[in-house]
C-alpha cells in the first residue's frame, strides 16, 4: 500500500496540531497540507495530489458537509467534530470514519487502518510497506522480514540485515501484513512462514538462528497452518 497523502482542514489551531502529531505516528500516512481555511484547502486539492481529508464539520467559511459536496468523490474523508449529531449526515457522503473530539491516538490509529483498508480495496496486493523508524520512512519488503517482536509500546521488525524499531502495536502490524505469509505464534511475535527453518513443540527456528517461542494460545492455529 502506498503512503496515503493527508490533508487537515479545521478552524481550531490546537485540533490541527494534534492531528498533525497523530499523522506523524502512523507510518503509512503522509501530511501534505493543513489549514484553518477550507477555501484554501479546496484550492490546494484542485492543484495538488492528495488522498484523504481529516475534515471538521463546523467551520465559519464553509461547512464540512458543503466542502464534501463541492469535491464529491475526488477525495475520501474522515470527519472530526465535537458534535455527534452530524454523524448521520456525514455518512451520507460515504466517508471512511467519524472521529468525535477529543480524539485519542488509539482511536485515530483505528481510523487510519480503516482508511488504509478502504484504499486497498480492489487493488493488487503490494509486496512491501513503509514504516517510520529513527525519524525516517523506510520501505520494507515483506519477503525480507524474519519476524516482528512487540517491545512495550514499540515493535521490532527484524530482517536479515537490519532491525527497525517502530512506535506501533503488534495488532496493527498484523493487519498490514499479507495473511498468506505471516502468522502470529505468540502474544509478542509474528513470524514470516517462509523464513521458518524448523518447528518444535514449544519453539521454532527462524533462518538462520533465531529461536521464537510458540504461545499456548496460538499453537493450535499455527500448527494447522503449517500442515
Buried (B, 14 or more C-beta within 10 A) or exposed (E): BBBBBBBBBBBBEEBBEBBBEBBBBBBBBBBBBBBBBBEEBBEBBEEEEBBBBBBBBBBEEBBBBEBBEEBEEEBBBBBBBBEEEBBEBBEEBEBBBBBBBEBEEEBBBBBBBEBBEBBBEEEEEBEEBBBBBEEEEBEBEBEBBBBBBBEEEBBBBBBEEEEBEBBBBBEBBBEBBEEEBBBBBBEBBBBBBEBBEEBEEEBBBBEEEBEBBBBEEBBEEBEEEEE
